[in-house]
Amino acid sequence: MGNTTKISEGLHLMYIGSIITIVAALCTLLALLVPLLAIITGIAVLVGGVVCLVGLVKLRNEHEDYMSALMACILGIVFGLLSNNESTFGSLMDLANSICSLLRIYFVIRGTNSFLRDRGCLTEMSMGDKAWRWQLISIVVSVAAVVLALVLLPLAFILVIVNLVVSIVALVFYLSYLKASAGALG
């Protein structure tokens, strides 16, 4: 059995990093009004991502799934740097980035659930299963929204709003799971 204190600390870092990233991403909407805010939120998103990455690095030796999550995270960063919406290649890289993000979350949940199972924390395990389902739904809705937006351009705004709502719900479940798991293993 791995070092549950170290696992708790790593999950907590991932939780904090995700919160920073989410708040910064929401502030990006305000950045349209205040250009200086765009620079600040860009830095905050970077800091949040680095904190999540540090959490995964801390976890990498505790379970093989955490190492897989770290590899998916690194690949996602590479794909994210290559992505854009101006070319087919860039769009494919954006899709690959989304898949890596989904894999990262899957492996974190799977690795964490193995430790939660050993401790008998069934409530937290079920939270992880629910968080995984919502992440999967979020990615499916995201891909469907992009495809449908190309076909049904007038509905693009509605599809973006639906995608945003589902993504927020998925993040809330995932963040709740990270926090509860860090507490249960700490």
C-alpha positions as CSV (number, residue, x, y, z in Angstrom):
1,M,0.0,0.0,0.0
2,G,1.3,3.4,-0.9
3,N,2.0,6.4,1.4
4,T,-1.5,7.7,1.9
5,T,-0.3,11.0,3.4
6,K,1.7,11.6,0.3
7,I,-1.3,10.7,-1.9
8,S,-3.5,13.0,0.2
9,E,-1.0,15.8,-0.3
10,G,-0.8,15.2,-4.1
11,L,-4.6,15.1,-4.5
12,H,-4.9,18.3,-2.4
13,L,-2.3,20.0,-4.7
14,M,-4.3,18.9,-7.7
15,Y,-7.5,20.2,-6.1
16,I,-5.9,23.6,-5.4
17,G,-4.4,23.8,-8.9
18,S,-7.8,23.0,-10.5
19,I,-9.5,25.7,-8.4
20,I,-6.9,28.3,-9.5
21,T,-7.3,27.2,-13.1
22,I,-11.2,27.3,-13.0
23,V,-11.3,30.7,-11.3
24,A,-8.8,32.1,-13.8
25,A,-10.7,30.6,-16.8
26,L,-13.9,32.2,-15.5
27,C,-12.1,35.5,-15.2
28,T,-11.1,35.2,-18.8
29,L,-14.7,36.3,-19.6
30,L,-14.0,39.6,-17.8
31,A,-10.7,39.9,-19.7
32,L,-12.7,40.9,-22.7
33,L,-13.6,44.1,-20.8
34,V,-10.2,44.6,-19.1
35,P,-7.2,43.6,-21.3
36,L,-4.8,43.7,-18.4
37,L,-6.9,41.0,-16.8
38,A,-6.1,38.7,-19.7
39,I,-2.4,38.7,-18.8
40,I,-3.2,38.0,-15.1
41,T,-5.6,35.2,-15.9
42,G,-3.1,33.7,-18.3
43,I,-0.5,33.6,-15.6
44,A,-3.1,32.2,-13.1
45,V,-4.1,29.4,-15.5
46,L,-0.4,28.6,-16.0
47,V,0.2,28.5,-12.2
48,G,-2.9,26.3,-11.6
49,G,-1.7,23.9,-14.3
50,V,1.8,23.8,-12.8
51,V,0.3,23.1,-9.3
52,C,-1.7,20.2,-10.8
53,L,1.4,18.9,-12.5
54,V,3.4,19.1,-9.3
55,G,0.6,17.1,-7.6
56,L,0.8,14.4,-10.2
57,V,4.6,14.3,-10.0
58,K,4.3,13.8,-6.3
59,L,1.9,10.9,-6.8
60,R,3.7,9.2,-9.7
61,N,5.6,6.6,-7.6
62,E,2.6,5.7,-5.4
63,H,0.6,3.8,-8.0
64,E,1.1,2.9,-11.7
65,D,-2.1,4.7,-12.6
66,Y,-0.7,8.0,-11.3
67,M,2.3,7.6,-13.6
68,S,-0.1,7.0,-16.5
69,A,-2.0,10.1,-15.5
70,L,1.2,12.1,-15.5
71,M,2.1,10.8,-19.0
72,A,-1.4,11.7,-20.2
73,C,-0.9,15.2,-18.7
74,I,2.4,15.7,-20.4
75,L,1.1,14.6,-23.7
76,G,-1.9,16.8,-23.2
77,I,0.4,19.8,-22.7
78,V,2.2,19.0,-25.9
79,F,-1.0,18.6,-27.9
80,G,-2.4,21.8,-26.3
81,L,0.7,23.7,-27.5
82,L,0.0,22.4,-31.0
83,S,-3.7,23.0,-31.0
84,N,-5.6,25.9,-32.7
85,N,-8.9,26.3,-34.4
86,E,-7.5,27.6,-37.6
87,S,-6.5,24.3,-39.2
88,T,-7.6,20.7,-39.3
89,F,-4.3,19.6,-37.7
90,G,-4.8,22.2,-34.9
91,S,-8.4,20.9,-34.3
92,L,-7.1,17.3,-34.2
93,M,-4.5,18.4,-31.6
94,D,-7.3,20.0,-29.6
95,L,-9.2,16.8,-29.7
96,A,-6.1,14.8,-28.7
97,N,-5.6,17.3,-25.8
98,S,-9.2,16.6,-24.6
99,I,-8.7,12.9,-24.8
100,C,-5.5,13.2,-22.7
101,S,-7.3,15.3,-20.2
102,L,-10.0,12.6,-19.9
103,L,-7.3,9.9,-19.6
104,R,-5.6,11.9,-16.9
105,I,-8.7,12.2,-14.9
106,Y,-9.6,8.5,-15.5
107,F,-6.2,7.3,-14.2
108,V,-6.2,9.7,-11.2
109,I,-9.7,8.4,-10.2
110,R,-8.7,4.7,-10.8
111,G,-5.5,5.0,-8.8
112,T,-7.1,6.9,-6.0
113,N,-10.0,4.5,-5.8
114,S,-7.6,1.6,-5.3
115,F,-6.4,3.3,-2.1
116,L,-9.9,4.3,-1.1
117,R,-11.0,0.7,-1.5
118,D,-8.2,-0.5,0.8
119,R,-9.3,2.0,3.5
120,G,-13.0,1.1,3.0
121,C,-14.0,4.6,1.9
122,L,-16.9,3.5,-0.3
123,T,-18.6,6.9,-0.4
124,E,-15.6,8.6,-1.8
125,M,-15.2,5.7,-4.3
126,S,-18.7,6.3,-5.6
127,M,-18.0,10.0,-5.9
128,G,-15.0,9.1,-8.1
129,D,-17.3,6.9,-10.3
130,K,-19.8,9.7,-10.6
131,A,-17.0,12.2,-11.4
132,W,-15.7,10.0,-14.1
133,R,-19.1,9.6,-15.7
134,W,-19.6,13.4,-15.7
135,Q,-16.2,13.9,-17.3
136,L,-17.0,11.4,-20.0
137,I,-20.4,13.1,-20.6
138,S,-18.6,16.5,-20.7
139,I,-16.2,15.4,-23.4
140,V,-19.0,13.8,-25.5
141,V,-21.1,16.9,-25.2
142,S,-18.1,19.0,-26.1
143,V,-17.3,17.0,-29.3
144,A,-21.0,16.9,-30.2
145,A,-21.2,20.7,-29.8
146,V,-18.3,21.3,-32.1
147,V,-19.6,19.0,-34.7
148,L,-23.2,20.3,-34.5
149,A,-22.0,23.9,-34.4
150,L,-20.4,23.3,-37.9
151,V,-23.7,21.9,-39.2
152,L,-26.2,24.1,-37.3
153,L,-24.4,27.4,-37.0
154,P,-27.4,29.3,-35.6
155,L,-27.5,26.9,-32.7
156,A,-23.8,27.3,-32.0
157,F,-24.4,29.7,-29.1
158,I,-26.9,27.4,-27.4
159,L,-24.6,24.4,-27.9
160,V,-21.7,26.4,-26.3
161,I,-23.8,27.2,-23.3
162,V,-25.0,23.6,-22.9
163,N,-21.3,22.5,-23.2
164,L,-20.3,25.1,-20.5
165,V,-23.0,23.9,-18.1
166,V,-22.1,20.2,-18.5
167,S,-18.4,21.0,-18.1
168,I,-19.0,23.0,-14.9
169,V,-21.1,20.1,-13.5
170,A,-18.3,17.6,-14.4
171,L,-15.7,19.8,-12.7
172,V,-17.7,20.2,-9.6
173,F,-18.0,16.4,-9.2
174,Y,-14.3,15.9,-9.9
175,L,-13.2,18.7,-7.5
176,S,-15.6,17.3,-4.8
177,Y,-14.0,13.9,-5.4
178,L,-10.4,15.2,-5.1
179,K,-11.2,17.1,-1.9
180,A,-13.1,14.1,-0.3
181,S,-10.4,11.7,-1.3
182,A,-7.6,13.9,0.0
183,G,-9.4,14.1,3.3
184,A,-10.2,10.4,3.5
185,L,-6.6,9.4,2.8
186,G,-5.0,12.1,4.9
